[in-house]
């Protein structure tokens, strides 16, 4: 499988900085792992668009995949109670 390029929107990078230190490392590892497998076990396709989400504890990572360009764009990172709003 080809490696994907992971891009993070500036707003998502800010949201990642707001994650407490304990969870930030784990969330960052999950984001980095998307370059190897953009649709890992446990990911779900969201309705109303071409976006996916993966879970990391109480945090959700929402992203889209462009297979032709081999890119993953991380759109949102946040607590599960706030990320879908």
Order of alpha helices (4+ residues) and beta strands (2+ residues): beta-alpha-alpha-beta-beta-beta-beta
